[in-house]
């Protein structure tokens, strides 16, 4: 479906997207969007604004979300296997029961994120701010070589 445009009094045209997936792929901005259960795997979404988006049960495996804004996003039960989350801001995000296996979280901010039940085996942490506010550098030496 194509986006629709809205003409403002100022003459400026703003798109109205009927499909949030199309909006995300076209603009890399979909704050507050409902993307629940979507297959967004293998996508270049670096720098995307997904703040407060509903990403529950979303498949983001092998996607690039480097420097993405995921503040207050709902990523409960999301599949983030081998997802690049370098520098992403996941502050206050819900990552309950998410699969972060082999995800790259270098430089990511997880301040006050909910990570209860999240699988993090093989995830890479370096200069990562954890939910408790502490810095996690466990993989810095390994990744520098």
FENBELPE-V245726 format. One line per field, one symbol per residue. ss: DSSP state (h for helix, s for strand, l for the rest). phi: phi as a letter, one per 30 degrees, with the letter a starting at -180 (. if undefined). burial: I if it has 9 or more other ideal C-beta (glycine too) atoms within 8 Angstrom, else O. Layout:
# FENBELPE-V245726
ss = ???
phi = ???
burial = ???
This chain:
# FENBELPE-V245726
ss = lllsssslllllsssslllhhhhhhhhlsllllsllllsllllsllllsllllsllllsllllsllllsllllsllllsllllsllllsllllsllllsllllsllllsllllsllllsllllslllsslllllsslllhhhhhl
phi = .ddccccdedidccdccdcdddddddchbadidcceidccdhccbdidcbdhdccdidcceidccehdccdidcceidccdhddceidcceidccehdccehdccdidccehdcbeiddbdidcbahcddediddcceceddddd
burial = OOIOOOOOOOOOOOIOIOOIIIIIOOOIOIIOIOIIOOOIIOIOIIOIIIIOIIIIIIIIIOIIIIOIIIIOIIIIOIIIIIIIIIIIIIIOIIIIOIIIIIIIIIOIIIIOIOIOOIOIOOIIIIOIIIIOOOOIIOIIOOIOO
